[in-house]
Amino acid sequence: MNLPLKKLLETHTSGHTEKLTPEEQSGDSDNNIGILQRELFENGDPVALYDRHGQVIYTNPAFDRIADAFSANAPLNGFSDDKKLNSNDELSALKALAGSVINEYAVRINGRIEYYRAKHRAINNDNGEFIGSALLLTSLSEVKALNAALSLANERLDDTTRLVSDWIWETDRNLQITYVSPQVQKTLGFHPSELVGRSLTALLAASSDELEARTAQDHRRPFRDLNVEIKDRAGTSHSFLLNGLPVYDHQNGNFAGFRGSATDITETRIRQLALFEAKEAAELANRVKSEFLANMSHELRTPLNAIIGFSEMMSSELLGPLGNEQYQGYSHDILVSAQHLLGVINDILDVAKIEAGKLHLTEEDVNPHEVLGTVKRLMSERAERVGINLKLETQPDLPHVWADARKLKQILINLMANSVKFTPGGGRIDISAYIDQRGDFVFAVTDTGIGIAKEDVDKALAPFTQIDSQLSRQFEGTGLGLPLAKGFTELHDGELKLVSEPGKGTQVTIHLPARRVIPN
């Protein structure tokens, strides 16, 4: 229909039907008006025209597509089945106000809730008489969806800002605070509204050159984990990690301010300081202990050397016979005990020096065959005495290593002594040396002894510790063999590895780095 709106209404409300002229049927002699009307009515939003009695006289296709849904669902403020205006009150309001009435509808269309805004507009003739009305429906579904999404996003943001320990802040382009999350009240005691309008830099207990550099007009850039001090309401200073991002206007791209968070690390700082002080105290106590052991070991060795020397003279009767044969036995026992005690003291002194970082290597070109041969000769008698088979396996073309020969021998002797001590008679101990896949030089001592549980390995490598902690231990010793071997290995920048299984035996490998290998 291309009739002018008033003409259309007047035609249907004059009490009789007039035959319209071709010009009237075309809507206007001006074709442009007809095209505009067709676009507005036929292809636009849902539109319906009513006469003065509220009877529908025209609906466009968009209105027809949803009119049935309005009628079938009987929505609030909806339409009746005959597509009249909903109520006489609404019609009266249109007549009285000679303006418009706006309502909102919610209807179910194809299983979905759709929202519409309905604008009822009164139409008067030239004499100002009410001759009908027009209804224009505008879909609000997209707006409602956007509002719902915005409401959900705001709800999430509110929940997040309440739950996280950080407080969120925003500033304008002049670094004046425009928003602070409620969490700030827990950390600083200020209500958010008390901080709005204050400068971000004014919150700091002391100025921050880095913050000023990052927020300067010509160098605005993000900052992260910036350490700052901020005073609370009571004047107590708190440590914070400040994070911020510059924000720009989406429409014109102009700088709009900063947005970021602040993390209270006051308690963390206190704990870190306490840990640092505890670490310093432990290191001091360890140094004092090491110095004490070193001093005491040195003081004890002097009288022990005298005891060993004199007992050795008495045992060999250099100045004549002792007389009673029991004196001979006593002097021998004194010599053996003193030598054992001297060995223990030397081990303690070495441990103390390692811990104090005062033990140094005397490095040289070392032939591993000579080292292994010496160790085997020293340990063979002890192994044979308890019925243990000792076997040495090496490659004939083993390269030399750059190391401390005496320390290497002590490492292997300690490992062999442990194996002999904890391997029952009839067992076997294998010593080997080889170059592994990484090019490291490896010494390995493998036994068929009683083994060590996996959870006890760290204890076995700790000084002055034995796995069997009962007062009447089956095996004697100070527990320094493995720790000394480990310490001497690490002095060579190497690594000691221990693999063991109770009842099956133990393998200890000494890995010297490839750079210590001297090519043949």
C-alpha positions, 0 to 999 in steps of 0.5 A: 500500500502506498497511500499517504498515512492520513489518506489511508486512515481517512478512507477507512474512517469516513463511514463509507468507502471511496474509490481512490484515484490512480494518483491516490492509489499510487500514494502521491504524484511524487514517486519519491514519497511512494518509494520512501513509504514502501521502504519504511512500511514494507521493509522496515520494523514491524508497523500496524495502523489502527482506526479511531476505534482501535481496529487494525487497517494495515500491517506490514510483513514484518508485523505479520511475522510476529503478530501470531506470536503476540496473540498466541502467547498473550504477552503482558500488554500484548494484542488481542486476537483481532489485533486491536490495541490492548485496552480501552485505557491505552486508546483513551490515553492516545486520544487524550494526550494526542501523543504516544504511549510506549510499552515493552513486550516479551514474547516467545518466538520459535522457542526463544524469548524476544523483547520489543518496544512498542510505540503507539503514536496518535494520528490527528487530521488537519482539524486536530481530531483523533482519526487513528494510531500507528504502532511501531515495534522495535526489537530490544532482544540484542540490547537485552542480550548486551545488557545481560552480558554487561551485567554478567561481566560486571558481576564477575568483575565485582566477584573477582575484585572481592575475592582476590587479595589484590586491589584494582585501581584506575586513573585518568590521564593526569594519574588521578584515581578514578576507581579503587576496588573494595579490597583496598579497605582490608589492606589500607583501611581506606574506603574506596571513595576516600581515594578517588580523586587523589593522585596515584603517586601521592599514595606512595610513602616515598617517591618512586623514580621507576614509577615516574619514568613509566608514567611520564608523558613521553614514556608511558609504558606498562610496568610489573612488580614495581616495589613501592611503599604505601601507608595505611590509614594508621600511618603504617607502611606496607610493601606492595607490588604495583602493576599497571597498563596504559589505557587508550580511548577506543574511539580517538586513540588518545591516552585515557589513563592507567589501570592496574593492581596492587599486591600486598607483600608485607607479610611475605617480606617479613617471612623472607627477612626471617628466613634470611636471618635464620639462614645467616644464623645457621651459616654462622653456626656452621662456620663456628662449628667447622672452625671449632672442629678444625681447631680441636682436631689440630690440638688433639693431633699433637698429643696423639702423635706423642702417644703413637710415637712412644707406644710404638717405641715401647711396642718395639722395645727400642730401649730394652725389654719391658719386662712383663709380657702383658706390657707388650700387649698393652703398648700394642693396643695403645698404638692401634687405638691411637692410630685409629683415633688419629684417623678419625680426627683427620677425617673430622678435620677434612670434613670441617675444612670441606664445609669451611671451603678451606680444603684445596686440591693438589692436582696433577696428571694421575694414572688411574691404573696406579691409583686402583692398584694401590687401593687394591693392595691396601684393601686385599688383606682386609677383604680376604680376612673376612672371606670377600672376593675382591675383583678389579676390572679396568680397560687397558687404554684408560686415559689419565685424569687431572686430579688430586691423587691422594684424594682419589685414593682416599675416596676409593679406600673409603668406598672399599672400607664401607663395602668390606664392612657391610658385605658378609663373608663369601660376598664379592666386591668389584672395582672398575673404571671406564669412560661413559657416554658423556666422556666422563671418567667413572670409578665404580665400587659394587658390592653384594652387601646388606644394601641401603633402603632408598629413604636412607640414602641421604642419611648415609651421605650426611656427616656423623650419621649412621643408618643403624642408630641404636646404641649397640650398633652392629657396625662401628664407625663415625659415619664419615666415609661416604660424606668424605668421599662425596666431599672430595668428589665435589671438590673435583667438580664431580658427582657421587651417585649411590644406588642400593637395594636392601639384601642385594648390595650397593653400587657407588660411582664417582663421575669426574667431568670430561674436562678432567680427562687427559687424552692418550 
